[in-house]
Amino acid sequence: MRFIRCTAWMAAVLALASGCATGPMFDNPMLVPLDPNVTVENPVFVPGGPTAYHAVFEKTFDVVSDYFEVAFSSRWDGRIETFPRIAPGYEQFWKPGSPDPEQRLLATLQTIRHRAIVTLEPAKDGGFFVGVKVYKELEDLPRPVRATAGSASFRSDNTVERQFEVIDPTVFESQWIPLGEDVKFEQAILQRIKKCM
């Protein structure tokens, strides 16, 4: 019995080593690390003639869609806006998110979301400027969502919560506190855009 188990394990190791299983492609955002020694200007200059606008917009759209779900994109306006996305922490290590370990740890302990706005503008001497703004927001809750302390005691809050306000997408969500721009996340996206062009 031991010989059969040992043979099965050796066959599995040889199968993995011989190429039956492949890793993710190089385009995977998790495999393209942020180079802390390189700082890319925001907006980044991308060389190309007037006929290259389509390719620059498509490649920028492709890079941004690796990190976010795109809410609005206009080729004529040169603008890409994304839906807000909850930042993955260390428990979701396979998802692309903030490349900074401290921000990954913060996203593990707090609920943080990102949204991005990307603009493409033509340069005067030819080429294009690609600007990336990634905004970071922190969730503000009146009490913890999964609080287990005191769950056996009687609750004093109302069981029915009626909301008589109109839901409008233009209304500011008060449960998210803006934290400003996430510069390191912007740098990760800008470095990928610069490498792709």
C-alpha positions in Angstrom: 0.0 0.0 0.0 2.8 2.4 0.9 4.5 1.6 -2.5 1.3 2.5 -4.4 1.0 5.8 -2.5 4.6 6.7 -3.1 4.3 5.9 -6.8 1.1 8.0 -7.1 2.9 11.0 -5.5 5.9 10.7 -7.8 3.6 10.5 -10.8 1.8 13.7 -9.7 5.1 15.6 -9.1 6.4 14.5 -12.5 3.1 15.5 -14.2 3.3 18.9 -12.7 7.0 19.3 -13.5 6.6 18.1 -17.1 4.3 20.9 -18.2 0.8 19.5 -17.7 0.0 22.5 -15.6 0.9 26.0 -16.7 1.1 29.2 -14.7 -0.7 32.4 -15.5 0.2 34.4 -18.6 2.6 37.4 -18.4 -0.4 39.8 -18.9 -1.7 38.8 -15.4 -1.6 42.0 -13.4 -0.4 40.1 -10.3 2.8 39.0 -12.1 3.7 42.6 -13.2 5.2 44.0 -10.0 5.3 47.7 -9.2 8.9 48.9 -9.6 9.4 51.3 -6.6 12.6 52.7 -8.2 10.7 53.9 -11.3 8.2 56.8 -11.0 6.1 57.4 -14.1 4.7 60.9 -14.6 1.0 61.2 -14.4 -0.2 61.7 -17.2 2.3 59.5 -19.0 3.4 60.3 -22.6 2.7 57.6 -25.1 4.3 58.2 -28.5 2.4 57.7 -31.7 0.8 59.4 -34.6 -2.8 60.4 -35.1 -3.7 57.0 -36.5 -2.5 55.3 -33.3 -5.3 56.7 -31.1 -7.4 53.6 -31.6 -4.6 51.3 -30.5 -3.7 53.4 -27.5 -7.3 53.7 -26.3 -7.9 49.9 -26.7 -4.7 49.0 -24.8 -5.5 51.5 -22.1 -9.0 50.1 -21.8 -7.6 46.5 -21.7 -5.1 47.4 -18.8 -7.8 49.3 -16.8 -10.3 46.4 -17.3 -7.8 44.0 -15.7 -8.2 45.9 -12.4 -11.8 47.4 -12.6 -15.1 46.8 -14.2 -15.6 49.7 -16.7 -18.8 51.7 -16.2 -18.4 54.3 -19.0 -16.0 54.7 -21.8 -16.0 57.1 -24.7 -13.5 56.9 -27.5 -14.4 60.4 -28.8 -14.1 62.0 -25.3 -11.0 60.0 -24.4 -12.4 59.1 -21.0 -12.8 55.8 -19.1 -14.7 55.6 -15.8 -15.0 52.5 -13.7 -17.4 51.2 -11.1 -16.2 51.2 -7.5 -14.5 48.0 -6.5 -13.8 46.6 -3.1 -10.1 46.3 -2.5 -8.9 42.7 -2.0 -6.9 42.0 1.1 -4.5 39.2 1.8 -7.4 36.7 2.0 -7.8 37.2 -1.8 -4.2 37.2 -2.9 -5.0 36.2 -6.5 -7.1 39.3 -7.2 -5.3 42.4 -8.6 -5.5 45.3 -6.3 -3.2 47.7 -4.5 0.4 46.6 -4.9 1.5 48.0 -1.5 1.7 45.4 1.3 0.5 47.9 3.9 -2.6 48.8 1.9 -3.3 45.1 1.3 -3.2 44.6 5.1 -5.4 47.6 5.6 -7.9 46.2 3.0 -7.9 43.0 5.0 -8.9 44.7 8.2 -11.1 47.5 6.8 -13.5 47.8 3.9 -11.8 50.0 1.2 -12.9 50.5 -2.3 -11.3 52.1 -5.4 -12.6 53.7 -8.5 -10.6 55.0 -11.4 -11.0 57.8 -14.0 -8.6 57.6 -17.0 -8.3 60.4 -19.6 -6.5 60.4 -23.0 -5.5 63.7 -24.5 -3.5 64.3 -27.7 -0.1 66.0 -27.4 0.8 69.0 -29.5 3.9 67.3 -31.0 2.2 64.0 -31.7 1.5 61.2 -29.3 -0.9 61.1 -26.4 -1.0 61.8 -22.6 -2.7 59.1 -20.6 -3.8 60.3 -17.1 -4.9 57.9 -14.4 -6.7 58.9 -11.2 -7.5 56.2 -8.7 -9.7 57.4 -5.7 -9.7 55.5 -2.5 -12.7 55.4 -0.1 -13.2 53.9 3.4 -16.6 52.4 4.5 -18.2 54.1 7.5 -20.6 51.8 9.4 -22.4 52.7 12.6 -21.5 49.3 14.1 -19.7 46.2 12.9 -21.6 44.1 10.4 -20.7 40.7 11.9 -20.6 41.7 15.6 -21.1 38.6 17.7 -20.8 40.1 21.1 -24.2 40.4 22.8 -26.0 38.4 20.2 -27.8 36.4 22.9 -29.2 39.5 24.5 -32.3 41.3 23.4 -31.9 44.0 20.9 -33.3 47.4 21.4 -33.3 48.6 17.8 -36.4 48.6 15.6 -36.9 45.5 13.5 -38.3 47.4 10.5 -36.3 50.2 9.0 -38.3 52.3 6.6 -36.5 54.6 4.3 -38.6 57.2 2.6 -35.9 58.9 0.5 -35.7 58.7 -3.2 -32.8 56.6 -4.6 -30.9 58.7 -7.1 -27.5 57.8 -8.6 -26.4 61.4 -8.4 -26.8 61.5 -4.6 -23.5 61.2 -2.7 -23.2 58.0 -0.7 -22.6 59.1 2.8 -21.4 55.7 4.0 -18.1 56.1 2.2 -15.4 58.4 3.4 -13.0 59.7 0.7 -9.4 59.1 1.5 -7.9 60.8 -1.6 -5.8 59.4 -4.4 -4.0 56.0 -4.3 -0.7 57.0 -5.9 0.9 53.6 -5.7 -2.1 52.0 -7.5 -1.9 54.7 -10.1 1.8 54.0 -10.6 1.1 50.3 -11.1 -1.5 51.0 -13.8 0.7 53.7 -15.5 3.8 51.4 -15.5 1.7 48.7 -17.2 0.4 51.1 -19.8 4.0 52.4 -20.5 5.3 48.8 -20.9 2.5 47.9 -23.3 3.1 50.8 -25.6 
